[in-house]
Amino acid sequence: MIQLNNIEKYYANKGVKNYVLRLVTTTIKQGEFVSIMGPSGAGKSTLLNIIGMLEEPTYGTYEFLGENVTSLNERKRIELYRNHIGFVFQAYHLIDEMTVYENIEAPLLYKKIGSSERASRIADLLDRFNIVAKKDLFPNQLSGGQQQLVGIARALAAQPSIILADEPTGNLQSAQAEEIMELFKKLNQEDGITIIQVTHSEKNAQYGNRILHIADGVVKEDINVA
Amino acid sequence: MYRLNLKIALRNLWRNKGFTLINLGGLAIGLASCMILLLYVAYEYGYDKQFTDYDKTYVLYNNQKTASETFSFMAFPGRLKDEIRDKVPGVAKVSRLSYAEQMLISYNHNNFKKNAVFSDPDFIKMFDYKVLNGNKNTMLNSVDGVVLTETLAKNLFGNEDPLNKTVKLDEKENLRVEGVIEDSPKNSTIQLDYIMSWKLYDKLNPWTKDSGWGNNYCMMFLQLQDNSFFDRANNVLKGTIKSHDKEANGEPFMHPLSKWHLYDKFENGKNVGGKIDQLRIFFLLAFCILLIACVNFMNLSTAKSEKRAREVGVRKAIGSSRSNLLGQFMFESILLTALSMLLAFVLIEVSLPYFNNLLGITLEVNYSDYKFWTVFLGLTLLTAFIAGSYPAFYLSSFDPVKVLKGFKISGGSTLSIRKFLVIFQFVFAACLIVCTAVIYQQLNYIKNKPIGYNRANLVQISTEGEFSKKEKREILKDELLKSGAITAATEYSLSLTSGGNNTYGVNWPGKNEKDKILVNFRFTNLDLTKTTGMEILQGRDFSKDFVDTASVIVNEALVKVMGMKDPVGKMITWDQPLRIIGVLKDYVMESPYQKAAPLLIAQNTNRASTIIMRLNDKSNITSSINKINEEIKKLNPSYPTEIRFVDDNFERKFRDEKLLGTLSNWFGGFAIFISCLGLLGLALFMAEQRKKEISIRKVLGASTANILTLLNKDFIKLVAIANLIAFPLAYIIINKWLSGYEYRISISVLPFIVAISLSVIIAILTVSVQSVKVAKANPVDALKYE
């Protein structure tokens, strides 16, 4: 599904190149649950951003679903966002002015999905995540864990084939974090959704089936978890 | 999608109440100012356009060439009318019109002095006033016909049917009411209360019968069948007077009725604009204020960008395209503009009566007019677009990864754009302050300039009815002098404050026969200088100790034109030889803005039209006026009296300038206010952004005063830069305005000092509202959440 070849990313500062990523080559298949780990500043988030096409690599090629997407125009990229990729953020990034229901609805509106289909999908998601009672609340009326649930529900609404999560539990207490990770695992195993997460926690990484260790921009280890 | 956008937009507005209020208020004031100015412009622009064929109707001007220049005025020999009718191609209608004059009209014991005109029957067809009563086709055909306006008819007859009733003109002529027409529209140049036939004019002024082609005494209007005749008609018109009298110096030409009001200035026989120049200023002002309000909106919207940026990032990551976002932000802008428009309407309706009162006109919003709604919608959309476009493009351009990865908008560039916008606003505000100050100075200068006589406590009455008799005037004068109500009185052939009455016929030794020099003339009685306070520089005033039937007083301007040294005792001719007995200091006749014109004054009580009296300044003005009124009623019972203060007449000459001054004061004030709202918004934003920095500084030991200087310094810099940019601009503009006046002040530094200090003080006050709060806040609050 994802094929990265010799991806490099650096920032030139006064002629000095500061490398964030060096010659990253890897393949991620449909249905995998990959955790990217590493110390602060290792380039984890940059790698995820490149996979999510939020950033462009300075060098190397990137194929998504067999298509070269190394540098994509905006329209095509938005097309991919609408149909294939769901983002989950550490800071949840819900839209403050929208209710829970509307937050989940937003990607469907951009995808131009009919209203009855929209309603049924949202109802389904609310039900599945047990947040039906909260659908008319605003994000600031929810706890962090609940906000992240909404964030995941939003990412799932458009029925993506892959979810990219940047430290999804970074701001959460451990009990809530566990709940979220269980959810990811379930999504991966039952719905076959590919998940790539960046995490600091060894424990969280164990929920997935593959771990990429990155240090100083280089992939040090690529371990399959039993 | 749109419903959701609407909901979100409303929630956004509600959540940021402060911003919304500032934004809404600024836009509403901007829109209201713009609309009021546009209403005024439309009102002025609509002058004389109420009549069906106004575009084919022309007012005639007469070009009179002299050696040095060409005068253009609206006066013709009456017999020109038939000539035009017979000779000029394409003429559908032509009519003479006398200059409107207050004349007494009475029915039973109802007496009114109202604007009266005389005209040919074509006039009422050309200017198709709505006829409420009577037959339009026969109006003004007979000598004794009179057509009344609705209000006058009501006043004279109450509920009676006026048709065919007999009314009296000036206590003498019996007239038959032929019809009633609607009142003249307020924005019509011709203001009349009743119309009488030209035949009556000829009857009342028998001299018109033998009056030649060189004698100009009425206005002339014509309507073409078709505007394609214009050039041919104009060509023929030009020679009509000269073909009859080679000596007569008139060349008539057509000036469109629709341009009569706004393009009324002629130089060397060509139109050079007129009131339109002022109107253009107002039109520009309207849009500048709107632009300022738009800039405000942009400024505040982009200031909020930190808050909105995250939303943009998220939306982009979940599949929103840039055009979706553009649409959303534009929608919000339209929503806010629409709300402001509603508020603006409230403001307009509330303030219109005040402005109407101020300007002496009737502006109103015509809700049933499609044109109004077109402008209204157009203005709303235009505003929404201008105001919303920059924020929309700016906000929607955010790169999701940058804003989602912990927010750091490149502070430099966005801030500089906002700074630029604030500078732009204050450039405009400072320009307005300078211009307003100079207009004020100029007005004061003109008003306080010596006018050549003492206009305080000076009153005038017209010599009508019984007062057309010399003896009655003498009685009035004696009685009032005896009673102590007045200290002096004299007679004059025109109102002291009006122009007119001039001739080319004055000759003096050494004058080039070919030079046509226009000399104003007046007639007076004894005591002219004693009553008015005019100053005799050489020689003497008319006196009862001399026989002055062949003597004249001349003013300085005439002496200069004649090039005479020691003029007293020299002879000039005007139909007869006249001896100069005195030189009068120039006094302001018609326009206080222009240099004095040549003038000669002779003594002839038969030509008196005005009695000028000086009130006794030792007694109470009201009681003096009451005494004068009593005396007039006794001597001239059938005429309603009107005592006019020369001071008031004089004030009226400043009407246009005062209007300009008032409007620029008001709208300049609004512009500054809106700019301040923008500054407040920016300060709000700055304070928010620098909360942490300030807290750290305070922890490090900065005092409140230190912090205040820090926060205010930046803004003062902006305002100072704005002033520097504004000064040359304002200088150029105001210099151009001033160059229109012969008497003008030189531009001093004072207005500029006023502008910079005023704008800086206002800016500091505005910013301090916010910065004091931040400077005094407890640093812990800002730091503990980091």
Interface residues (C-beta under 8 A of the other chain):
Chain A: S45 N49 G52 L54 E55 E74 R75 I78 Y81 R82 G86 F87 F89 H93 L94 I95 D96 E97 M98 E102 E105 A106 P107 L109 Y110 K111 R154 A155 A158
Chain B: M1 L4 K7 I8 R11 N12 R15 R310 E311 G313 V314 R315 K316 A317 I318 G319 S320 S321 R322 N324 P400 V401 L404 K405
